[in-house]
Every structure is written in C-alpha cells, then in structure tokens.
C-alpha cells in the first residue's frame, strides 16, 4: 500500500514513518498544502490512501480534500484534526473525508484506523467470474467485493468507502432501525464516544447521491436513527 501523507510537522512524520515501514507500507510525505495537492494530481493512480492535516502552509486540508474529491470519489481520505476542532471534523465529512484522527494521537492508533479504513475500502475481493449480489432488495443490488451498487436499475457511482459501507449496513437489514451509536460501531469499526454528527454528515451526503437514481431509500426515524426501506411503504 502506498500512502500520501500531507503533514507539515516533520517530527510527526519521522515518528510515523517507522511504524509504516514495520507494516511494509510505502509512504510519501509532503510538508506543504499546495505541493501535496500537486503531488496527488500528478500521479493519482500511485496512491492507495491520502492522510491530510487540517492546518497546512499555503492550503488547508479541507480545501485539499475538496479538490481530491473532484478527481476521485473513491480515494480513501483520513484527516488529522486538532482535539477541539469539532466543526472542522463535520466539514471534512461533508466534503468527503472517510475518517479522522484527533491530535495528539499515538502511531498505533493511526495504524489501526488506516487498517480499518482499508478493510472497508477493499472489501472481500471475489475472483469468480459469475457475480452474485450479496444484497438484493426490491430496488437495490450491492456487491461488497466489486463495490457495485445498482439502484432503481441504474448504477450508483461515486460513493466514498464510508458511504458504501453505510448503505451496505442499512440495506443488509431492510426496515430495521439503526441508532447512530450502532452505525458508528458497525461502519467505523470502533467507537466515536458519542460523536453522532459523524453519522449525520455521512448520511446527508449519501442521501444526496441516492436521489440521483430515484426516490429516497434511507429514512429518518425521529429520536432513534435511520433505516433502509425501498418498498415505498410508510409505517
């Protein structure tokens, strides 16, 4: 795996590099915002993940994330934020970041988050030629191995890894109501200690993309959470 990390603190990069080498990951460090974006745009196919600091010289991480999403909806993006920058975290999710780690953090925590995000991104690859959809509801078909989504008989494209995982989790149990806390644990693979806005930000973006294909299939259950329902029925 080749990671592009845009982080201006060289001491942090040196510390992290040792842990990445241990995982046999290739890492490209860039310490400047504009240069980091240029590095990505010059060779986007080279990288499997981008790690972005929010505060960078010349260009902030939010802007870089937005620019990367214009190029690719599927590139996994993990953002590094200050401990008290909750608004930055929400904005980051709204423009397409898949996950975040708050500073200060331990290298082992960062490695664990990277592995979790890549597991979700890559899914379980199926090499068989005959594709069988793992989820088939009235109007939706999904396959985790190929990351294929068919909604209302049309391909649904440009989902980020976390958006795919949210839809997959909800659609795997149609009409079941999931609380935000349950979705945090199931989709993010760890607890966010009650930061439910993470789910809301991702659901908002996912809903916008779902509406391109047809009627909305993710419903809000007020005071509880969210559910998938493509039957057109109202409880």
ABEGO torsion letter per residue (X at the ends): XBBBBBBABAAAAAAAAAAAAAAGBBBBBBABAAAAAAAAAABAAABABBBBBABBBGBBAAAAAAAAAAABAABBBBBBBBAABAAAAAAAAAAGBABBBBOBBBAAAAAAAAAAAAAAAAEBBBABABBBBABBBAABBBBAAAGBBBBGGBBBBGBBAAAAAAAAAAAABBGBBBBAAAAAAAAAGBBAGGBAAAAAAAAAAAAAAAAAAEBBABBBBBGAEBBBBAAGBBX
